[in-house]
Amino acid sequence: MRIKAITAPILSTSIFLLCFLSTVASALSFTRLQLPRNAAGPEAMAFELRTGHFFTGVADGRILKYQGPSTGFVDFGFAAPNRSKPMCDGTDILNPNPSCGRPLGMALHHQMRRFADGEPFRFCNAIYVHQPTGNVYFTDASSAYDITQFQTAVSVNDSTGRLLKYDVENKQVTVLFRNLPFAAGVAVDKAEKFALVSEFIGKDLGSAGS
């Protein structure tokens, strides 16, 4: 399956939520949530069950949690092990600092109520938590380039991306597939028999199964 690549501005400082007002989706409602003043570039989101609260990662490496209209967004955590808050908070989205981290994909394991995010590999991008088992699938967009070298990776048609799996039983990370052209999103079926991976540079949706 082939998907069309679309370029769009990334200097976003707000999040739009789409709500269905009826079971037949006869009406739609859009709500705009403003991020904190020094936050920009929201990426993936992960929702809690039953609370309406959700998490998102921003350009300066923080993971923010939305706790409802009265509280808004609060700092929840970060991805980089040595992140400095004074140095990183408010980092320019067009000039990312690798030491600050950049949460691109995230998911919650609802049964265990534990937050899951990418490991500090070269260019971790998307993440998928398999709810029945808690196993974590994630993509490393490139094995050769990090986020500061994104334009170079695109210009050389980098194809060193990987799909990886973290097994919660043995606590081991294994590489499932290699040589993917900038592996981005990932989804896995309920039985863990096949996976879908979007390839940003290849402009494809690749699938593989056991």
Secondary structure, 3 states (H helix, E strand, C coil): CECCCCCCCCCCCEEEEEEECCCCCCCEEEEEEECCCCCCCCCCEEECCCCCCEEEECCCCEEEEECCCCCCEEEEEECCCCCCHHHHCCCCCCCCCHHHCCCCCEEEECCCCEEEECCCCCCEEEEEECCCCCCEEEEECCCCCCHHHHHHHHHCCCCCEEEEEEECCCCEEEEEEEEECCEEEEEECCCCCEEEEEECCCCEEEEEEC
